[in-house]
Amino acid sequence: MEDEDNEVAPQEVPGDLDAYEQHFRHVLDKIKATFWPLLAPEEQAIVDAFLALPMPARALYARLFQRRGPWFRTVALQQYLDSPRIDWTTEGETPPLQVALARLLAGGFITTLPEDTKEYAVVLEAIERACPAPEIQLIMQAIGASAKAKTKVRTMFHDVGSWPCLQGDMLDRLRSYMSTQRRLDGSFLPLATKVQRVLFDQATIDGKRKEHIFLLQIAADARGALRRMHHLAYLTAAFNGPMRTPPKTPTWQEWRDHFFRPEPVLWPGLMNTFQLVVPPTYPCTPSAGMFPMRQALVRYECGRRLRQAMYSIAECMPATPEMTRDAMLSIEWLDPSPPSVTAFASPDPDATCHAQLDAFLTTVADLDAIVLEVRHALAAISADSADAARPPYFAHFEGGYQLAKALDVAIGLYEKLGQYDKAVVLLQELLSTGRIAYKRQVGLWYSRLAINLQQHLKQPLEATTICRQALADPTLREGDRLSLQKRLARLLKEPTAPDEDDAFTALVIDGRPLNRAMGEKSRFIGYDDAGCSVEELVLQHYKREGWHGSHREGAEMRMLFGLVLWDVIFLPLPHVFQTPFQDRPLDLDIRYARHFVSARQAHITEALEEIAALDAAALGERVGVLYSKHEGVGGFGMQWRIPKAYLQLIAAGIGGANLAALLRLWACDTSGMPDLIVVRVPSADTPGVFEPLEHLCSPRDDEAPEAMEVPRAFLSRSQTQLVEVKGPRDKLSDTQLVWLDRFRKANIVAGVCYVKEPNTKPPAKRVASPKPATSKRPRKTKPQATAPPARPEQQLSPKPSVLGVVAKRVPQEIIEISDSE
């Protein structure tokens, strides 16, 4: 049957306008105002044709656009006739729904069952999606196929009422019948005509006629173009829709069925129309300069599509050797051919480039095929010259950036498969593409390249060269630099300085494990004898000492950063706000942190100095005022389920000067925050006793009454601690070590809690070997062997290179990656 309705739940909408139709027109009006010259003539014709439709047809299409489909029964669309916001008044005797469908069909926005008998596969798909088992039986009888199932099938399924199994059996027999039966002239049987007749007979609609539309789907070309326009209108907006767990697709055909299935999107403008989200207020400066020409826009859209495909493969496909064409590098990896996708091969791509890309993806049968195409496309883009006048934070709207992210995912897949030679080639190519604004990953790419060369490909000389080259990069982040310094010292067999133990406090607790498998998240038996995660176990341990908190991966600090610097974040600077639904400016990103800070240096300093001058109680009250002022607005880092009192206690426990120092660091680097933030308030009367805080720190519920205010005395005595949690098989990363050192320098209490599993294996006992029961014999003395002559020290020779190009080369010449164009 057809999929369930996936529309947004209707809320109170002001006025007499239809929310779906109003939102759709708003998107197209924005496209015409900002990006109109970048669209192909065919895309412009689609926009003009839609805006020329009558209001009922536009409203109906806007609703279908928000549903999964792709096939829809007209009977299921009758509910829209009850909408008071759509004027269904028509002239003549034709039902108003059929009038709207006819206009959509004439405009190319929907299609019906194909009349060409050769396309019976499309009709079979429509039957499978939209027809129940009784109707399938009628269709089989109408076409002449046997509708009777085998005896065993009827006994197993029909008697127990399991229609889906019976329906699948009938579809298989109908598919087999259609592929084998022909008419006298050699043509296929007219399945579409028979389906139309059955649907006409089964329809319970007043005024129905045989020529009316009873089964339809949204035209793929129009839907794809309008969907791209929606993404373009919300190019920089924040999407906070529900996350769906992707299904597992063992075969490539199942993956293609999943990837090309249209999914509804909760567009921010539509959610705002229904008053489900409230965006922050700021002046927008939309600019078509994000895409200087149509070629740039098309390459971004197609690169984004390839990136989505790679992400979907990583989430849905199992990492098995069958995923790739060859286990080793082949000659195809040395082929510098141009890309086959016209969006990257042609200097002036036409409107068919998106359909051509989808046609390529429908033929993909292994990971190597899509990776090779992405490599060729990235090489073609990297040869183009960069625009120096373009703002740096526009860089992640380039096609090259999207392709680089796709290859980054492919590297992880190849490493899982043990095909490290392919991963090394991709890492070299990404690092050599210096113009791609992906500096956040550069240190990780260097580290992974060095690890693959040293440990997996046994090429320590090349790994040493990579480490030295990485350490010479001035843009390397502090945590990545520390990791590469340690690796270089191990390669050179130099002594490394131990980590400073006084940089943080360490606590070790015992946990009762529920699982011990490698690669699985550790589960433990909590203090309440219920199963819990390692973070929940640590929270229970700290709660016994008066601490209260929750596991949010540093969300509390992001919220404090957004509240304290709210006015700074939303300063009206040019180009950083392109749409009215952003939760941050475009340069508030770790990749462009220098630009963000330098453009607002004076304002950041003023705001943080004001915070640093406050005592604990005044700081907590200040955070409470900011929380109430912006409550409900979707700003940067805002998670309004975090209680106001909890944030106030955290800020007061850290202190004004310490919080200002921490936020100054956070403006430049937002990675590496600890897992837990816990607070407690010592009793003013009894040492060792702490105030109860459950009523202040519990997560907010939308239906619960307003939380209680924090007493000022609690704020004055509040204590805050940042805790990094490590399970039995985890260790601190170098980035986390850097942040722990930063906390120490900022006088912030931070520590690490290690959870260890008890060693249940008893120590192995050495069993003495029994002595033979024989009489003692005199021991024979053996002549002392002379030491063999010392062998000359062997020189470490480089192993063959990854691409098989070997020989004796100077280490510095083995792999040389240039940052120049």
C-alpha positions in Angstrom: 0.0 0.0 0.0 1.0 3.6 -0.3 3.2 5.0 2.4 1.7 6.9 5.3 1.2 10.7 5.2 4.4 12.4 6.3 3.2 16.0 6.4 4.0 18.3 9.3 1.3 18.2 12.0 -1.0 21.2 11.3 -0.9 24.0 13.9 -2.6 27.4 14.1 -1.7 29.3 11.0 -2.5 33.0 11.0 -4.8 34.4 8.3 -6.6 32.5 5.5 -3.5 31.4 3.6 -2.6 27.8 3.0 0.7 27.1 4.8 2.1 24.6 2.3 1.2 26.7 -0.8 2.5 29.9 0.9 5.8 28.2 1.8 6.3 26.8 -1.7 5.7 30.2 -3.3 8.0 31.9 -0.8 10.8 29.5 -1.8 10.4 30.1 -5.5 10.2 33.8 -5.0 13.5 33.8 -3.2 15.0 31.7 -6.0 13.8 34.2 -8.6 15.1 37.2 -6.6 18.6 35.8 -5.8 19.6 32.8 -8.0 17.5 33.2 -11.1 20.4 33.8 -13.6 22.0 30.6 -12.3 19.1 28.3 -13.3 18.9 26.6 -16.7 16.1 27.6 -19.0 14.3 24.3 -18.3 14.4 25.0 -14.6 13.2 28.5 -15.0 10.3 27.1 -17.1 9.3 24.8 -14.3 9.2 27.7 -11.8 7.1 29.8 -14.1 4.8 26.9 -14.9 4.2 26.2 -11.2 3.5 29.8 -10.3 1.0 30.0 -13.2 -1.1 27.1 -11.8 -4.4 27.8 -10.0 -4.2 27.9 -6.3 -5.8 24.5 -5.6 -3.3 22.8 -7.9 -0.4 24.5 -6.2 -1.7 23.6 -2.8 -2.2 20.0 -3.8 1.3 19.7 -5.2 2.8 21.4 -2.2 1.3 18.7 0.0 2.3 15.8 -2.3 5.8 17.3 -2.3 6.0 16.8 1.5 5.0 13.1 1.3 7.1 10.1 0.6 5.1 8.5 -2.2 6.0 8.0 -5.0 2.6 6.6 -6.0 -0.6 8.1 -4.7 -4.2 7.0 -4.9 -6.8 9.7 -5.7 -9.1 8.2 -3.1 -6.5 9.1 -0.4 -6.3 12.7 -1.7 -10.0 13.3 -1.1 -9.2 14.5 2.5 -7.7 17.7 1.1 -11.2 18.7 -0.1 -12.0 19.4 3.5 -9.3 22.0 3.9 -11.0 25.4 4.6 -7.9 27.3 3.4 -8.1 25.9 -0.2 -10.8 27.3 -2.5 -12.0 24.3 -4.5 -14.7 26.2 -6.4 -14.8 25.1 -10.0 -17.1 25.5 -13.0 -18.7 22.5 -14.6 -19.5 19.1 -13.4 -15.9 17.8 -13.2 -14.9 17.1 -9.6 -12.5 19.8 -8.3 -9.8 17.3 -7.3 -9.7 16.0 -10.9 -9.5 19.6 -12.2 -6.4 20.2 -10.1 -4.9 16.9 -11.1 -5.5 17.6 -14.8 -3.7 20.9 -14.5 -0.7 19.2 -12.8 -0.6 16.5 -15.4 -0.7 19.1 -18.2 2.1 21.0 -16.6 4.4 18.0 -16.3 4.3 17.9 -12.5 2.7 14.5 -12.1 2.5 11.4 -14.3 0.0 8.5 -14.5 0.4 4.9 -15.7 2.3 4.7 -18.9 0.3 3.8 -22.0 3.3 2.1 -23.7 2.9 -1.6 -23.0 6.8 -2.0 -23.0 6.9 -0.1 -19.7 4.9 -2.7 -17.8 7.6 -2.7 -15.1 6.5 0.8 -14.1 2.9 -0.4 -13.8 4.1 -3.4 -11.7 5.9 -1.0 -9.3 2.7 1.1 -9.0 0.7 -2.0 -8.2 3.1 -3.1 -5.6 3.2 0.3 -3.9 -0.5 1.3 -4.1 -2.7 -1.7 -4.5 -3.8 -4.1 -1.7 -4.0 -7.9 -2.2 -7.7 -8.0 -3.2 -7.2 -5.5 -6.0 -4.2 -7.4 -7.2 -6.3 -10.5 -7.5 -8.8 -8.5 -9.6 -6.0 -7.2 -11.8 -4.7 -10.7 -12.4 -8.1 -11.9 -13.4 -8.5 -9.0 -15.7 -5.2 -9.6 -17.5 -5.8 -13.4 -17.7 -3.3 -14.6 -15.1 -4.2 -17.2 -12.6 -5.1 -15.6 -9.3 -5.1 -18.8 -7.3 -2.1 -19.4 -5.1 -0.5 -22.8 -4.6 -2.1 -25.0 -2.0 0.8 -24.8 0.4 0.9 -21.0 0.2 -2.8 -20.7 0.9 -2.5 -23.0 3.8 0.4 -21.2 5.3 -0.6 -17.6 4.7 -4.2 -17.1 3.7 -5.6 -19.1 6.6 -3.7 -17.0 9.1 -4.6 -13.8 7.4 -1.0 -12.8 6.4 -1.9 -10.8 3.3 1.6 -9.4 2.7 3.0 -12.8 2.1 0.1 -13.7 -0.2 0.5 -10.4 -2.0 4.2 -11.0 -2.6 3.4 -14.4 -4.2 0.7 -12.8 -6.5 3.1 -10.1 -7.6 5.8 -12.6 -8.4 3.3 -14.6 -10.6 2.0 -11.4 -12.2 5.5 -10.3 -13.0 6.3 -13.7 -14.5 3.1 -13.7 -16.5 3.7 -10.2 -18.0 7.3 -11.1 -19.0 6.4 -14.3 -20.8 3.0 -13.5 -22.4 2.6 -11.6 -25.7 -0.2 -10.6 -28.0 -0.5 -11.8 -31.6 1.4 -8.8 -32.9 4.3 -9.4 -30.4 3.4 -6.5 -28.1 3.1 -6.9 -24.3 -0.3 -7.2 -22.6 -2.0 -3.8 -21.8 -1.5 -4.0 -18.1 -2.0 -0.2 -17.5 -5.5 -0.3 -19.2 -6.6 -3.2 -17.0 -5.3 -1.5 -13.8 -7.2 1.7 -14.7 -10.4 -0.3 -15.2 -10.1 -2.1 -11.9 -9.4 1.2 -10.0 -12.4 2.8 -11.7 -14.6 -0.1 -10.6 -13.3 0.0 -7.0 -13.4 3.8 -6.6 -16.1 5.2 -4.4 -16.1 8.8 -5.7 -19.1 10.8 -6.9 -19.1 11.8 -10.5 -16.3 9.4 -11.5 -15.4 8.8 -15.2 -13.2 6.3 -16.9 -10.9 9.0 -18.1 -10.3 10.4 -14.6 -7.0 10.0 -12.8 -7.1 7.2 -10.1 -3.4 6.6 -9.6 -0.5 9.1 -10.0 3.1 9.8 -9.1 5.1 13.0 -8.9 7.2 13.5 -12.1 10.8 12.8 -11.2 12.4 15.6 -13.2 10.1 18.3 -11.8 10.4 17.0 -8.2 14.2 16.9 -8.5 14.4 20.4 -9.8 12.1 21.8 -7.2 13.9 19.9 -4.4 17.2 21.4 -5.5 15.6 24.9 -5.4 14.4 24.3 -1.9 17.9 23.2 -0.8 19.3 26.3 -2.5 16.8 28.6 -0.7 17.8 27.0 2.6 21.5 26.7 1.7 22.8 28.0 5.0 19.8 27.2 7.2 20.0 24.9 10.2 18.0 21.7 9.9 16.9 20.2 13.2 14.5 17.5 12.0 14.2 14.0 13.4 17.0 11.6 12.6 16.0 8.2 11.1 18.1 5.1 11.5 19.3 4.1 8.0 18.3 0.6 6.9 20.9 -2.1 6.2 21.1 -2.9 2.5 23.2 -6.1 1.9 23.1 -5.7 -1.9 23.8 -2.8 -4.3 20.3 -3.0 -5.7 18.7 -2.6 -2.3 21.0 0.3 -1.6 19.9 2.0 -4.9 16.2 1.5 -4.0 16.8 3.1 -0.6 19.0 6.0 -1.9 16.6 7.0 -4.7 13.5 6.8 -2.6 12.2 10.4 -2.0 12.1 11.3 1.7 10.1 14.3 3.1 12.1 17.2 4.6 11.1 19.4 7.4 12.0 22.7 5.8 12.8 25.4 8.4 10.4 27.9 6.7 7.5 25.5 6.9 8.3 24.6 10.5 8.3 28.4 11.3 5.0 28.8 9.5 3.5 26.2 11.9 5.2 28.0 14.8 7.3 24.9 15.6 10.6 26.7 15.4 11.6 30.3 16.1 14.6 31.6 14.2 16.8 34.4 15.6 16.4 37.9 14.3 19.1 39.4 12.2 19.5 41.3 8.9 20.1 39.0 5.9 22.4 39.9 3.0 21.7 37.2 0.4 24.3 37.1 -2.3 24.5 35.2 -5.5 28.3 35.6 -5.2 28.3 32.3 -3.4 28.1 30.9 -6.9 29.8 33.2 -9.4 28.5 31.3 -12.4 26.1 28.4 -13.2 29.0 26.0 -13.4 29.8 26.5 -9.8 26.3 25.9 -8.6 25.9 22.7 -10.7 29.2 21.4 -9.4 28.2 22.1 -5.8 24.8 20.3 -6.3 26.4 17.3 -8.0 29.3 17.1 -5.6 26.7 17.2 -2.7 24.8 14.4 -4.4 28.0 12.2 -4.6 28.8 13.0 -1.0 25.3 11.9 0.1 25.7 8.7 -1.9 29.0 8.0 -0.2 27.6 8.7 3.3 24.6 6.4 2.5 27.0 3.6 1.3 29.0 3.9 4.6 25.8 3.8 6.7 23.8 1.1 4.8 26.3 -1.3 3.1 28.2 -3.9 5.1 32.0 -3.6 5.0 32.8 -6.9 3.2 35.3 -7.7 0.5 32.5 -7.8 -2.1 32.0 -4.1 -1.7 35.0 -3.4 -3.9 36.0 -4.6 -7.4 39.6 -5.5 -6.6 41.3 -6.0 -3.3 44.5 -4.4 -4.5 45.3 -1.3 -6.5 44.6 -1.7 -10.2 45.8 0.1 -13.3 42.5 2.1 -13.2 43.9 4.1 -10.2 46.7 5.4 -12.4 44.4 6.5 -15.2 44.1 10.3 -15.4 41.0 10.2 -17.5 38.5 13.1 -17.2 35.3 12.5 -15.2 32.4 10.9 -17.0 29.8 13.1 -15.1 29.2 16.1 -17.4 28.8 18.5 -14.4 32.6 18.2 -13.8 33.7 17.5 -17.4 31.9 20.3 -19.3 32.6 24.0 -18.8 28.9 24.8 -19.5 26.7 21.9 -18.1 23.1 21.8 -19.2 19.9 20.9 -17.4 20.4 17.2 -18.0 23.6 16.9 -15.9 21.6 16.0 -12.7 19.7 13.2 -14.5 23.0 12.0 -16.0 24.6 11.8 -12.5 21.6 9.8 -11.2 22.0 7.5 -14.2 25.6 7.0 -13.2 24.7 6.2 -9.6 22.1 3.6 -10.8 24.9 1.7 -12.5 27.3 1.7 -9.6 28.0 -1.9 -8.5 31.1 -1.5 -6.4 32.8 1.1 -4.2 35.8 1.5 -6.5 33.6 2.8 -9.4 32.2 5.7 -7.4 35.5 6.5 -5.8 37.3 6.7 -9.1 34.7 9.0 -10.5 35.0 11.3 -7.5 38.8 11.3 -7.8 38.6 12.3 -11.5 36.0 15.0 -10.7 38.1 16.5 -7.9 41.2 16.5 -10.1 39.2 18.4 -12.7 38.0 21.0 -10.2 41.4 21.4 -8.5 42.9 22.5 -11.8 40.6 25.6 -11.9 41.8 28.9 -10.5 40.4 30.1 -7.2 38.8 33.5 -6.6 40.8 35.3 -4.0 38.2 38.0 -3.4 35.6 35.4 -2.4 34.9 35.2 1.4 36.7 32.2 2.8 33.6 30.9 4.6 31.9 30.4 1.1 34.4 27.6 0.5 32.3 24.7 1.8 29.7 25.6 -0.8 32.1 24.5 -3.5 31.9 21.3 -5.4 35.5 20.4 -4.5 34.7 20.6 -0.8 31.8 18.2 -1.2 34.0 15.8 -3.2 36.7 15.9 -0.6 34.3 15.0 2.1 33.1 12.1 0.0 36.7 10.8 -0.4 37.2 11.2 3.4 34.3 8.7 4.0 35.8 6.4 1.3 39.1 6.3 3.2 37.4 5.0 6.3 35.7 2.3 4.3 39.0 1.2 2.7 40.7 1.1 6.1 37.9 -1.1 7.4 38.3 -3.4 4.5 42.1 -3.6 5.0 42.8 -2.1 1.6 45.3 0.4 3.0 47.1 1.0 -0.3 43.9 2.6 -1.7 43.4 4.7 1.5 47.0 6.0 1.2 46.5 7.1 -2.4 43.3 9.0 -1.4 45.0 10.6 1.6 47.9 11.8 -0.6 45.5 13.3 -3.1 43.4 15.1 -0.4 46.5 16.6 1.2 47.8 17.7 -2.1 44.6 19.7 -2.9 45.6 22.6 -0.7 42.8 24.9 -2.0 40.0 22.8 -0.5 38.9 24.5 2.7 39.0 21.4 4.9 41.7 22.4 7.3 39.9 20.8 10.2 40.7 17.3 8.8 44.3 18.0 7.6 45.9 16.9 10.9 43.8 13.7 11.0 44.7 13.0 7.3 48.4 13.3 8.1 48.1 11.0 11.1 46.1 8.4 9.2 48.6 8.5 6.3 51.5 8.0 8.7 49.8 5.1 10.5 48.9 3.3 7.3 52.4 3.7 5.9 54.1 2.6 9.1 51.9 -0.1 10.6 50.1 -1.6 7.6 52.3 -1.0 4.6 55.6 -1.3 6.5 57.2 1.8 5.1 58.7 3.6 8.1 60.8 5.9 6.0 57.9 7.3 4.1 55.9 7.6 7.4 58.8 9.7 8.8 58.7 12.0 5.8 55.0 12.5 6.2 55.3 13.4 9.9 58.0 15.9 9.3 56.0 17.5 6.5 52.9 17.7 8.7 54.8 19.3 11.5 56.0 22.0 9.1 52.4 23.0 8.4 51.6 26.2 10.5 47.9 25.6 10.3 48.0 22.3 12.2 45.8 22.2 15.3 47.4 21.7 18.7 46.0 18.2 19.3 47.1 17.0 15.9 50.5 18.4 16.3 51.0 16.6 19.6 49.9 13.3 18.1 52.3 13.7 15.1 55.2 14.7 17.4 54.7 11.5 19.4 54.5 9.3 16.2 57.7 10.9 14.8 59.5 10.2 18.1 58.5 6.6 17.9 59.6 6.3 14.3 63.0 7.8 15.2 63.1 5.7 18.4 63.6 8.8 20.4 62.5 9.0 24.1 59.2 10.8 24.5 58.2 13.0 27.4 55.5 11.3 29.5 52.1 13.0 29.8 51.9 15.4 32.7 50.0 13.6 35.4 49.4 16.8 37.3 47.5 18.3 34.4 44.3 16.6 35.5 43.0 14.4 38.3 42.3 10.7 37.6 39.7 8.5 39.3 39.4 4.8 38.7 36.2 2.9 39.6 35.2 -0.7 39.1 32.3 -1.6 36.8 30.3 -4.8 36.5 30.3 -5.3 32.7 27.4 -6.6 30.7 29.5 -7.1 27.5 33.2 -7.3 26.8 33.2 -7.5 23.0 35.6 -5.3 21.0 33.9 -2.7 18.8 30.8 -2.6 20.9 29.9 0.2 23.3 30.5 -0.9 26.9 27.5 -1.6 29.0 27.6 -2.1 32.8 25.3 -2.9 35.7 24.7 0.3 37.6 24.5 1.0 41.3 20.7 0.4 41.0 21.3 -3.0 39.4 19.9 -1.8 36.0 21.9 -1.8 32.8 23.5 1.5 31.9 26.2 3.0 29.7 29.7 3.9 31.0 28.8 7.6 31.3 25.6 6.8 33.2 27.7 4.6 35.6 30.1 7.4 36.2 27.2 9.8 36.9 25.8 7.4 39.4 29.2 7.2 41.1 29.5 11.0 41.3 25.9 11.4 42.5 26.9 9.4 45.7 29.2 12.3 46.4 26.6 15.0 45.9 27.3 15.7 42.2 24.5 16.2 39.7 24.8 16.2 35.9 23.9 14.5 32.6 25.7 13.2 29.6 25.4 15.8 26.8 28.9 15.8 25.3 29.6 19.5 26.2 26.2 20.8 25.1 26.1 22.9 28.3 29.2 24.8 27.3 27.9 25.4 23.8 24.8 26.8 25.3 26.8 29.1 27.7 28.9 30.2 24.7 25.8 31.1 22.7 24.0 32.9 25.5 27.0 35.0 26.7 28.0 36.0 23.2 24.5 36.1 21.6 24.8 39.8 20.5 28.3 39.2 19.2 27.3 36.1 17.2 24.4 37.9 15.5 26.2 41.2 14.7 25.1 42.4 11.2 28.2 41.8 9.2 28.1 41.4 5.4 27.6 38.0 3.8 27.6 35.9 7.0 23.8 35.7 7.0 22.3 34.4 3.8 18.9 33.1 4.9 16.6 34.0 7.8 16.9 30.5 9.3 20.5 30.3 10.3 21.4 29.5 13.9 24.9 31.1 13.5 26.9 33.2 11.0 28.8 31.3 8.3 32.2 32.0 9.8 31.3 30.6 13.3 33.0 27.4 12.4 36.3 25.8 13.5 37.5 26.1 9.8 37.1 29.9 9.8 37.6 30.6 13.5 40.4 33.2 12.7 38.0 35.2 10.5 35.2 35.0 13.2 37.4 36.3 15.9 39.2 39.0 13.9 36.0 40.4 12.6 34.5 40.8 16.1 37.6 41.1 18.3 36.5 44.3 20.1 33.0 43.0 20.8 34.2 39.6 22.0 36.7 41.3 24.4 34.0 43.7 25.8 31.5 40.9 26.4 34.1 38.6 28.1 35.5 41.4 30.2 32.0 42.1 31.5 31.6 38.4 32.4 35.0 38.2 34.0 34.2 41.0 36.4 31.2 39.2 38.0 31.3 37.1 41.1 29.8 33.6 41.3 26.3 34.7 42.3 26.1 37.7 39.9 27.3 35.4 37.0 24.6 32.9 37.7 22.0 35.5 37.8 23.3 37.0 34.5 23.1 33.6 32.8 19.5 33.3 34.1 18.6 36.7 32.6 20.1 35.7 29.2 18.3 32.4 29.3 14.9 34.0 29.9 15.5 36.6 27.2 16.2 34.2 24.4 14.2 31.2 25.6 12.7 29.2 22.7 14.8 30.9 19.9 16.9 28.6 17.8 20.3 30.2 18.3 23.8 28.6 18.2 24.1 25.7 20.6 20.6 26.3 22.1 19.1 23.1 23.7 16.2 24.4 25.7 15.6 21.1 27.5 18.7 22.0 29.5 17.3 23.6 32.7 18.1 27.2 33.4 19.0 26.5 37.0 21.5 23.8 35.9 23.3 26.3 33.6 23.3 28.9 36.3 25.0 26.5 38.7 27.5 25.5 36.1 28.5 29.1 35.3 28.7 30.1 39.0 30.8 27.0 39.8 33.3 27.9 37.1 33.6 31.5 38.0 33.5 34.7 35.9 37.2 35.0 35.1 37.6 31.2 34.4 34.5 31.1 32.2 35.7 34.1 30.2 39.0 32.5 29.6 37.3 29.2 28.5 34.9 31.0 26.1 37.8 32.9 24.6 39.5 29.6 23.8 36.2 28.2 22.5 35.8 31.0 20.0 38.9 29.5 18.2 38.5 25.8 18.9 35.2 24.0 19.8 36.5 20.4 19.9 37.6 18.1 22.7 35.1 19.1 25.4 34.6 16.5 28.2 31.7 14.1 28.3 30.2 15.2 31.6 29.7 18.5 33.5 28.6 18.0 37.1 27.7 20.4 39.8 27.1 20.3 43.5 26.4 22.8 46.3 28.0 22.1 49.8 25.7 22.7 52.8 26.3 25.9 54.6 25.8 24.2 58.0 27.1 20.6 57.9 30.5 19.8 56.3 30.4 16.9 53.9 26.7 17.3 53.2 25.4 18.7 50.0 22.2 20.3 49.0 19.6 18.3 47.0 19.5 19.6 43.4 17.3 17.1 41.6 14.5 19.6 41.3 16.9 22.1 39.7 18.9 19.9 37.4 16.3 17.5 35.9 15.7 17.9 32.1 12.8 20.1 31.2 9.5 18.8 30.1 7.3 20.9 27.8 4.2 20.0 29.9 5.9 20.4 33.3 5.4 23.6 35.3 8.1 26.3 35.2 11.3 25.3 37.1 12.1 26.8 40.5 14.6 29.7 40.8 18.0 29.0 42.2 18.7 30.6 45.6 21.4 33.1 45.5 23.2 31.3 48.3 23.4 28.2 46.2 25.1 30.1 43.4 27.7 31.5 45.8 28.6 28.0 47.0 28.3 26.1 43.7 31.1 23.8 42.5 31.6 22.6 39.0 33.7 19.8 37.6 34.3 18.7 34.0 34.8 14.9 33.7 36.1 12.9 30.7 34.9 9.3 30.8 37.0 6.4 29.6 35.8 2.8 29.4 37.9 -0.3 29.8 39.2 -0.2 26.2 39.4 3.6 25.7 42.3 6.0 26.2 42.6 9.8 26.1 43.2 11.3 22.7 45.8 14.0 22.2 43.1 16.6 21.6 41.6 15.7 25.0 45.0 16.0 26.6 45.4 19.4 25.1 42.0 20.5 26.5 42.7 19.1 30.0 45.9 21.2 30.0 43.9 24.2 29.0 41.4 23.6 31.8 44.3 23.4 34.3 45.7 26.7 33.1 42.3 28.3 33.3 41.9 27.1 36.9 38.9 24.9 36.0 38.5 21.7 37.9 38.6 18.9 35.3 39.5 15.2 35.5 39.3 11.8 34.0 37.2 8.9 35.3 38.4 5.5 34.2 36.0 2.5 34.5 37.8 -0.8 34.6 36.5 -4.3 34.4 37.4 -6.8 37.1 39.8 -9.4 36.0 37.8 -12.6 36.3 40.6 -14.9 34.9 42.6 -16.5 37.7 46.4 -16.3 37.3 47.9 -19.2 35.4 49.7 -21.7 37.6 52.9 -23.1 36.5 52.8 -26.9 36.7 56.1 -28.6 37.5 57.1 -31.2 35.0 57.5 -34.7 36.6 61.0 -36.0 36.9 61.8 -39.3 35.3 62.2 -42.1 37.9 65.7 -43.2 36.8 68.9 -43.5 38.6 71.2 -40.5 38.5 73.9 -40.5 35.8 76.9 -38.3 35.7 76.2 -35.1 33.8 78.2 -34.8 30.6 79.9 -31.5 30.1 79.5 -30.0 26.7 82.3 -28.0 25.2 81.4 -24.2 25.4 80.3 -22.9 22.1 82.2 -20.0 20.8 80.2 -16.9 19.9 79.5 -16.5 16.2 81.2 -13.6 14.5 79.1 -10.4 14.5 77.2 -9.7 11.4 77.6 -6.4 9.6 74.7 -4.1 10.4 72.1 -4.3 7.7 70.9 -1.1 6.2 67.2 -0.5 6.3 66.0 -0.5 2.7 62.8 1.1 1.7 60.0 -1.3 0.8 58.1 -0.9 -2.6 56.0 2.2 -2.8 52.3 2.0 -2.7 51.9 2.3 -6.5 54.6 -0.3 -7.1 57.1 2.3 -8.2 60.2 1.4 -6.3 63.8 1.5 -6.1 66.4 3.1 -3.9 65.3 6.6 -3.3 66.2 9.2 -0.7 63.5 9.2 2.0 62.6 12.8 1.4 61.8 12.0 -2.2 59.6 9.1 -1.6 56.4 11.0 -1.0 56.4 14.7 -1.4 53.1 16.5 -1.2 53.0 20.0 -2.4 50.6 22.6 -1.1 51.0 24.7 -4.2 48.6 24.6 -7.2 
